[in-house]
């Protein structure tokens, strides 16, 4: 008796095609979701950074801003803590130091700088950057990219801001754009 293996092979082939199509659709859906999520995170950080970077530029005559230039000679990033209450500032200081240590493990030089609470430039800086609740953290890159974290400063938000600024394209400096 002769069996028809051709029909069974055809059914197996159709099942595999369906499985591959479903996997392909799932991969595409996952990629689209990933892109939308990362753009949303990066967009929110960049919108804060862009809006407040201009305000930070206008703060250029302040002594602490002038001191950043010297810090960029030996550091790639500078975290500037704008202090609030003692407890809140101590907590933010721990979070920033932990994030800076994690970043330095990757070979990036980071400095943490805390402004003096009694310095009159602190209130001017807060006013110009529209920071109503302290403490806050300014993340300044040697390439000129900046971000401001206000409110709830977490290690995750610091790392997101760092990664966003690190990937920012600065022609002739960051290596991602033509010189």
N, C-alpha and C positions, 0 to 999 in steps of 0.2 A: 504494500500500500504506500502511496506517495503522499507526503504531507506538504502543506503549503507554508513554508517558512518565510516566503516573500511577504505575506500579509502581516505576520508577526513583526518582521523587521521594519515594515512601514509604520506600524503602530508605535513601536519603540522610538523610531525617528521623530514622529510627530510629538510624542511626549517630551522628548529632549528639546525639541524646538520651542515648545510651550514653556518649559522650565527656563530655558535660556532667555526667552523674551521677557518673562516675568522678572528674572534677575536683572536684566538690562534696564527695565523700567524702574525697579527699586534703586538701582545704582544712580540713575539719572535723578530720581526724586531726592535721594540723599545728597547728591552734589548740589542741587538747587537749594535745598534746605540749608546746607552748610554755607553756601555763598550768601544767602539772605541773612543768616544769623551773624556771620562775621562782618558783613557790610553794615549791619545795624549797630553792632558794638563799635566798630571803627568809626562809623559816621557820627555816633554820639560823642565819642572822644574827640574826633577832629572838629566837630562843630564847636565844642567848648574851647578847644585849643585855638581854633582860628579866631573866634570871637574875642577871646581874652589875650591872644598873642599881641594884637594891636595895642591893647591897653598896657601890656607889659613893655612894649616898645616905648610907650610914652613915659614909663617909669625909669627910663634909661639914665636920668640924671641922679638917681638915688645911689648912695654909696654901696649898698649891698648888690645892686645890679651891676655897677662898675666892677665889683670884685669878682663877678662871674667870669670875666674875660681871663683873669689870671688862673682861675680854677680849671678852665677848659684846656690849658696847656698840658695838664697831667691827667685830666678826667674826660670821659666821653659823655657822662651824664652827671647832673647835679640835682639832687632833691633838696628843695628849699622848704622847710617847715615854717609855716606862719602859725605861731603858738596861740592857743586859747587858754582855757583853764588848765591848772596843773595836772589834774587827772587825765583829761582828754589829750593833752599834749604828750604826756608820758606814754599813753597807749599808742598814739600815732607815731611817736618816736620809735617804739618797739617794732611796729609794723613796717615802717620805712627802713629801719636798719636790717630787719630780716629780709625784706625784698632786695635791698642793695647787696647783701651778702649772696643771695641767690643769683643776682645778675652778675656779680663779680666772679662767680664760679665759672661763668661762660667766657671769661676773659675780657670783660668790659670794665673799665675803671669808673667807679662811682664815688661821689662825695655827698655826704649829708650835711646840710647847713641849716641851723635853726636861728631864725631872727630873734633878737632880744625883745621880750614883751614890752619893755619900757621905751623902746626906740620909737620916736615919732614917725619914722618911715614905715613902721608896721601899719599904722592906721591909714596913712596915705596909700600904701600898697593895697590894702584891703578895699579902700574906697575906689581906687582906679580900676581894680580887677573885679569890682562888684561882688566881693566876698562878704556876705553878711554874717556868716557863722564860722567862727574859728574853732579848732584848728583846720588848716587847709594845707595842701602840698602842691608846690609848683614843680613840675618835672621839666628840666631844661636840658636840651641836647646840645652838644658842641657844634652840631650842624645848624643850629638856630631854630630847630623845632621845639615847641613847648606845649605843655598841657597843664591844666589846673584841676586838681581834685578837691572838691568842696564837700562838706557834709560827712557822710560815712566813708572814711578812708580805710580801705581794706587792702590786704596783700594782693588779692586777685585784681582789684581795680588798678593798683600800681603796676602790676605786671602787664595788664592790658594796655595801659598808657605807654609803658616802656616799649612794648612790642610794636605798638602803633607808630610811635615816634621813630623807632629804630628802622622801620620799613618805609618811612616817609622818603620820598624821592627829592633829593636836593642836587640839582645839576652840578657836576664837577666835584661833589663832596662825598655823597653817599655811595657812589659806585653803581647805582641802578639807572642812572640817566647818562646820556652822552655828555662828554665834557665840552 
